Amino acid sequence: MTQLRDQYARFGISEQAAQFGEEILSSLTERFRKIDETAEYNQLKVIHAMQACKVSEACLLGTTGYGYNDLGRDTLEQVYAEVFHTEDALVRPQITCGTHALALALMSNLRPGDELLSPVGKPYDTLEEVIGIRPSKGSLKEYGISYRQVDLLPDGTFDYDGIRAAIKDNTKLVTIQRSKGYQTRPTLSVARIGELIRFIKGIRPDLICMVDNCYGEFVETTEPAEVGADLVVGSLIKNPGGGLAPIGGYIAGRKECVENAAYRLTSPGLGKEVGASLGVLSAFYQGLFLAPVVTAGALKGAIFAANLYEKLGFPVIPDGQESRHDIIQAVTFGSPEGVIAFCQGIQAAAPVDSFVTPEPWDMPGYDAQVIMAAGAFVSGSSIELSADGPIKPPYAVYFQGGLTFPHAKLGILKTLQNLMDRGLITSDFHRI
């Protein structure tokens, strides 16, 4: 233990802060054991899918140019369909990020005159310009696709009466964001998503139900398609890429919906037939293989952060005891200084660019300055240790990732030390 404390001291973490962290950690043994059980289940699920789809060494090689007859690409998409229990999947490096994957799924399955409905309130900030809530070139609104939303009730439950009233004749697609985004609402469990989908399908069985699955993959033993989702969409530089995927996104779901996305990604008449894998397949396969265990480590980090900051007196969502349905941990500081100190602590714990000091800035797609800490091997990878938040009330930070739990633990202790050093918490660990 003395050797371990010496190592933490090299990062500027006081014995007092390290001891406080150990006290929090000692109460989480049983919680972490259950997370490991889920990781084991999901690990076996992924291995079974790879075996069932006959993944071979040839699948790891990839193609260039048009990418015709790319065995590895096509097999990987079969693996994703098997893992997520869907008819088909589109898994491509040409999908640049989670926002791109979501925009692709929406733009390919909606037509002029259709309406998009969000029954879970405001979507993530970067989707506002995709939809046209904030004006942007090429938005759904520019193509004559309207948007309607129904906010969650104050207690975080679905407004079923409001949703029923909002479904019109031209409503075509319902988008359900699993994670909280830059909000302090609860993340939706797969079970709750299923309840919502059953309600919607009971009104209009033909409605396409799409789930933004970002940050939620492998946190539970089931995925949204198993409870009725027609489309499940996410990013490979989040959970399913396992920290190894250097780019990419996925769209899994009903065959017709996935084909629509493929034709929009490439070209009408080409669809899934083209799109070279460009040497990334080995990272895609191995990242998916590691994803259940990597996600478990990130989840442990989030729970550790929740319990530590809750003990300090800061509002946290989810709280320290709640069941978890994604890897994101929100901590509300109530001031810009708290958000900035936290993010700078995460950056200082990074293996890459630890010497950089992040500051708030005007990022594309956001309506306020945002601070982002992400000293990552893959730029912007939020399955790696990262934290970010908009500099606007209620001044909450959103922490996620950690390829290993020891790294997540280091990052959280570094944020604690940063807040102590800046006088934002007292020396006896109370919020100021």
C-alpha positions in Angstrom: 0.0 0.0 0.0 2.9 2.4 0.7 4.3 1.8 -2.7 0.8 2.5 -4.2 0.6 5.8 -2.2 4.0 6.7 -3.5 2.8 6.3 -7.0 -0.2 8.5 -6.5 2.0 11.1 -4.8 4.0 11.3 -8.1 0.8 12.6 -9.7 0.4 15.3 -7.0 -2.3 13.4 -5.1 -2.1 13.9 -1.4 -2.2 11.0 1.1 -5.4 12.6 2.4 -7.1 12.5 -1.0 -5.9 9.0 -1.7 -7.2 7.7 1.7 -10.6 9.3 1.0 -10.7 7.5 -2.3 -9.9 4.2 -0.6 -12.7 4.7 1.9 -15.2 5.2 -1.0 -13.8 2.2 -2.9 -14.1 -0.2 0.1 -17.9 0.2 0.0 -18.2 -0.8 -3.7 -16.9 -4.4 -3.6 -20.3 -6.1 -4.2 -21.4 -3.5 -6.8 -18.2 -4.2 -8.8 -18.7 -7.9 -8.6 -22.1 -7.6 -10.3 -20.6 -5.4 -13.0 -18.0 -8.2 -13.6 -20.8 -10.7 -14.0 -22.5 -8.6 -16.6 -19.1 -8.2 -18.4 -18.6 -11.9 -18.4 -22.1 -12.5 -19.9 -21.5 -9.9 -22.6 -18.0 -11.2 -23.3 -19.4 -14.7 -24.0 -22.1 -13.1 -26.2 -19.5 -11.4 -28.3 -17.4 -14.5 -28.6 -20.4 -16.6 -29.6 -21.3 -14.1 -32.3 -17.8 -14.2 -33.7 -17.8 -17.9 -33.8 -21.3 -18.2 -35.2 -20.3 -15.8 -38.1 -17.1 -17.7 -38.7 -14.7 -14.9 -38.2 -11.4 -15.9 -39.8 -7.9 -14.5 -40.1 -8.8 -13.4 -43.6 -11.5 -11.2 -42.1 -8.8 -9.0 -40.5 -7.1 -8.0 -43.7 -9.5 -5.4 -45.3 -9.7 -3.8 -48.7 -9.0 -0.6 -50.6 -10.6 1.2 -53.5 -14.2 0.3 -54.0 -14.1 -2.4 -51.4 -16.1 -5.0 -53.4 -16.4 -8.4 -51.8 -14.8 -7.2 -48.5 -15.1 -10.4 -46.5 -14.1 -8.8 -43.2 -16.4 -5.9 -43.5 -19.4 -8.0 -44.4 -18.7 -10.6 -41.7 -18.2 -7.8 -39.1 -21.7 -6.5 -40.0 -23.1 -10.0 -39.4 -21.4 -10.1 -36.1 -22.9 -6.8 -35.0 -26.4 -8.0 -36.2 -25.9 -11.1 -34.1 -24.6 -9.2 -31.0 -27.4 -6.6 -31.1 -30.1 -9.1 -32.2 -31.1 -7.4 -35.4 -31.7 -8.4 -39.0 -28.8 -6.4 -40.4 -26.1 -3.9 -39.5 -24.0 -1.2 -41.2 -20.6 -0.9 -39.5 -18.2 1.4 -41.4 -15.2 3.7 -40.9 -16.9 6.1 -43.4 -19.3 6.9 -40.5 -17.3 9.5 -38.8 -18.9 9.8 -35.4 -22.0 9.2 -33.3 -23.8 12.3 -34.6 -23.0 11.3 -38.2 -24.5 7.8 -37.5 -27.7 9.3 -36.1 -28.0 11.8 -38.9 -27.5 9.1 -41.4 -30.2 6.9 -39.9 -32.6 9.8 -39.7 -32.0 11.3 -43.2 -32.2 7.9 -44.9 -35.5 6.8 -43.3 -37.4 10.1 -43.4 -38.8 11.8 -46.5 -40.1 15.4 -47.1 -43.4 15.8 -45.3 -42.6 13.3 -42.6 -42.4 14.2 -38.9 -39.7 13.1 -36.4 -40.9 12.8 -32.8 -38.7 12.7 -29.7 -40.8 11.4 -26.7 -37.9 11.9 -24.2 -37.4 15.6 -24.5 -34.6 17.6 -26.0 -31.9 15.6 -28.0 -28.2 15.9 -27.6 -26.9 19.4 -28.6 -25.2 18.3 -31.8 -28.5 16.8 -33.1 -30.2 20.2 -32.9 -28.6 21.3 -36.1 -29.2 18.0 -37.7 -32.9 18.3 -37.0 -33.0 22.1 -37.6 -34.0 23.2 -34.1 -31.0 25.5 -34.6 -30.6 26.6 -38.2 -28.0 24.7 -40.2 -27.2 23.9 -43.8 -28.6 20.5 -44.9 -30.8 20.0 -41.8 -33.9 17.8 -41.8 -36.0 21.0 -41.6 -34.5 22.3 -44.9 -35.7 19.1 -46.5 -39.3 19.6 -45.3 -39.1 17.2 -42.4 -40.8 18.6 -39.3 -39.9 17.9 -35.6 -42.0 17.5 -32.5 -40.9 16.7 -28.9 -42.6 15.7 -25.7 -40.7 16.5 -22.6 -40.4 14.0 -19.7 -42.5 14.7 -16.7 -40.8 16.5 -13.7 -40.2 13.1 -12.1 -38.4 11.8 -15.2 -41.2 9.5 -16.3 -42.8 9.4 -19.8 -45.7 11.8 -20.6 -47.8 9.1 -22.2 -50.8 11.4 -22.7 -48.6 14.0 -24.4 -46.9 11.3 -26.5 -50.3 10.0 -27.7 -51.4 13.5 -28.6 -48.1 14.2 -30.4 -48.3 11.2 -32.8 -49.9 12.5 -36.0 -50.7 11.0 -39.4 -47.3 12.2 -40.8 -45.3 11.0 -37.8 -42.8 8.5 -39.3 -39.9 8.0 -36.9 -39.5 8.2 -33.1 -36.1 8.9 -31.8 -35.3 7.7 -28.2 -32.0 8.9 -26.7 -30.9 6.4 -24.1 -28.3 8.5 -22.4 -28.8 11.9 -20.8 -26.7 14.1 -23.1 -26.0 17.5 -21.5 -29.1 17.2 -19.3 -29.5 16.0 -15.7 -32.3 13.5 -16.4 -32.0 9.8 -15.7 -30.6 7.6 -18.4 -33.1 5.2 -19.8 -32.8 1.5 -19.1 -33.4 -1.1 -21.8 -36.6 -2.1 -19.9 -37.9 1.4 -19.8 -37.1 1.8 -23.5 -39.1 -1.3 -24.1 -42.1 0.0 -22.2 -42.0 3.2 -24.3 -41.7 1.3 -27.6 -44.6 -1.0 -26.7 -46.8 2.0 -26.0 -45.8 3.7 -29.3 -46.3 0.6 -31.3 -49.7 0.1 -29.6 -50.8 3.4 -31.2 -49.0 3.0 -34.5 -47.3 -0.3 -35.3 -45.8 1.1 -38.5 -43.8 3.8 -36.7 -40.0 3.4 -36.8 -38.5 3.4 -33.3 -34.8 4.4 -33.3 -32.6 4.3 -30.2 -29.6 6.4 -29.8 -27.5 3.8 -28.0 -24.4 5.9 -27.5 -22.7 5.1 -24.1 -25.1 2.3 -23.3 -23.7 -0.7 -25.1 -22.8 -3.7 -22.9 -23.8 -1.9 -19.7 -26.7 -4.3 -19.4 -27.1 -7.9 -20.7 -29.8 -6.8 -23.2 -29.8 -4.3 -26.0 -32.7 -2.1 -27.3 -33.5 -4.2 -30.4 -34.5 -7.0 -28.0 -37.3 -4.9 -26.7 -38.6 -3.8 -30.1 -36.3 -1.1 -31.4 -36.3 -0.9 -35.2 -32.9 0.9 -35.3 -30.1 1.0 -32.8 -27.3 3.5 -33.5 -24.0 4.3 -32.0 -20.3 5.2 -32.3 -17.3 3.0 -32.4 -15.2 5.4 -30.5 -17.5 4.8 -27.6 -18.3 1.5 -25.9 -18.4 -1.0 -28.8 -15.0 0.0 -30.2 -13.3 -1.1 -27.0 -10.8 1.8 -27.2 -9.1 0.3 -30.3 -11.4 1.5 -33.1 -9.9 4.7 -34.5 -13.1 5.9 -36.1 -16.5 4.6 -37.2 -20.1 4.1 -36.3 -22.8 1.5 -36.6 -26.5 1.3 -37.5 -28.2 -2.0 -36.6 -31.8 -2.9 -37.1 -34.5 -4.0 -39.5 -33.1 -4.9 -42.9 -35.0 -2.3 -44.8 -34.0 0.5 -42.5 -30.3 -0.5 -42.6 -30.4 -0.7 -46.4 -31.8 2.8 -46.5 -28.9 4.0 -44.5 -26.4 2.2 -46.7 -27.8 3.8 -49.8 -27.6 7.2 -48.2 -24.0 6.6 -46.9 -22.7 5.6 -50.4 -25.1 6.0 -53.3 -28.4 4.8 -54.6 -27.7 1.6 -56.5 -24.5 0.9 -54.5 -25.4 0.7 -50.9 -23.5 -1.9 -48.8 -21.6 -3.3 -51.8 -19.0 -0.6 -51.7 -16.9 1.0 -48.9 -13.3 -0.2 -48.4 -12.4 -1.1 -44.8 -8.9 0.6 -45.2 -6.9 -1.5 -42.7 -9.1 -0.9 -39.7 -10.9 -4.2 -39.5 -8.4 -5.8 -37.0 -9.0 -2.9 -34.6 -12.8 -3.1 -35.1 -12.9 -6.8 -34.4 -10.5 -6.7 -31.5 -12.2 -3.6 -30.0 -15.6 -5.3 -30.1 -14.0 -8.4 -28.4 -12.6 -6.2 -25.6 -15.7 -3.9 -25.4 -17.6 -5.7 -22.6 -14.6 -5.6 -20.2 -13.6 -2.1 -21.2 -17.1 -0.9 -20.7 -17.1 -2.6 -17.2 -14.0 -0.6 -16.2 -15.6 2.6 -17.4 -18.8 1.8 -15.5 -16.8 1.2 -12.3 -15.1 4.6 -12.7 -18.5 6.3 -13.1 -19.8 4.6 -9.9 -16.7 5.5 -8.0 -17.1 9.1 -9.1 -20.8 9.2 -8.2 -20.1 7.9 -4.7 -17.1 10.1 -4.1 -18.8 13.4 -5.2 -22.0 12.5 -3.5 -20.1 12.2 -0.3 -18.6 15.6 -0.9 -22.2 17.1 -1.1 -22.4 17.7 -4.9 -25.6 16.6 -6.8 -24.8 13.6 -8.9 -26.9 11.8 -11.6 -27.2 8.8 -11.3 -26.7 8.8 -7.5 -24.3 6.5 -5.9 -26.8 3.6 -5.4 -28.9 3.8 -8.6 -28.9 1.1 -11.2 -26.7 2.1 -14.2 -27.7 2.1 -17.8 -24.8 4.0 -19.4 -21.2 5.0 -18.6 -21.8 8.7 -18.1 -21.7 10.3 -14.7 -23.0 13.9 -14.2 -21.8 16.0 -11.4 -23.3 19.4 -10.8 -21.0 22.0 -9.4 -23.1 25.1 -9.7 -20.2 27.2 -10.9 -17.9 27.4 -14.0 -14.9 27.1 -11.7 -16.0 23.6 -10.6 -16.5 22.3 -14.1 -13.2 23.7 -15.3 -11.3 22.3 -12.3 -12.8 18.9 -12.8 -12.0 18.8 -16.5 -8.4 20.0 -16.0 -7.9 17.3 -13.4 -9.0 14.6 -15.9 -6.7 16.0 -18.5 -3.8 16.0 -16.1 -4.3 12.2 -15.5 -4.2 11.4 -19.2 -1.5 9.3 -20.9 -1.5 11.6 -23.9 -1.4 15.4 -23.7 -1.4 15.4 -19.9 0.6 18.7 -20.0 -2.2 20.5 -21.9 -4.7 22.7 -20.0 -8.2 22.5 -21.5 -10.2 25.7 -21.5 -13.8 26.5 -22.5 -14.2 27.4 -26.2 -16.8 27.7 -29.0 -17.2 24.3 -30.4 -19.2 23.5 -33.6 -22.7 22.2 -32.9 -23.1 23.7 -29.4 -25.0 26.8 -28.2 -22.6 27.6 -25.4 -18.9 27.4 -24.7 -17.8 23.8 -23.9 -14.8 22.5 -22.1 -13.5 19.1 -23.0 -10.8 17.0 -21.4 -9.7 14.0 -23.5 -6.0 13.1 -23.5 -6.7 10.0 -25.6 -5.0 7.6 -28.0 -7.9 8.1 -30.4 -8.9 11.8 -30.7 -12.3 12.5 -29.1 -12.7 8.9 -28.0 -15.1 9.0 -25.1 -14.7 5.4 -24.1 -11.2 6.6 -23.0 -11.0 8.7 -19.8 -12.7 12.0 -20.6 -15.0 14.7 -19.3 -16.8 17.6 -20.8 -19.6 20.1 -20.1 -21.2 23.3 -21.3 -20.3 26.5 -19.5 -23.9 27.3 -18.6 -26.3 26.7 -15.7 -26.5 24.4 -13.9 -22.8 24.0 -14.5 -22.6 20.3 -14.6 -19.8 18.1 -15.9 -20.2 14.8 -17.7 -17.5 12.2 -16.9 -17.1 9.0 -18.9 -14.7 6.4 -20.0 -11.5 4.8 -18.8 -10.0 1.9 -20.7 -9.1 0.4 -17.3 -10.5 1.1 -13.9 -7.1 2.0 -12.4 -6.9 4.9 -14.9 -10.5 6.0 -14.2 -9.7 5.9 -10.4 -6.5 8.1 -11.0 -8.5 10.6 -13.0 -11.2 11.0 -10.3 -8.6 11.3 -7.6 -6.9 14.0 -9.7 -10.1 15.9 -10.0 -10.6 15.7 -6.2 -7.1 17.0 -5.6 -7.7 19.8 -8.1 -10.8 21.0 -6.3 -9.0 20.8 -3.0 -6.1 22.8 -4.3 -8.4 25.5 -5.7 -10.4 25.8 -2.4 -13.6 24.5 -3.9 -13.9 21.8 -1.2 -12.6 22.0 2.3 -9.6 20.0 3.7 -12.1 17.8 5.6 -14.0 17.0 2.3 -17.0 19.2 2.4 -18.4 21.3 -0.5 -17.9 25.0 -0.2 
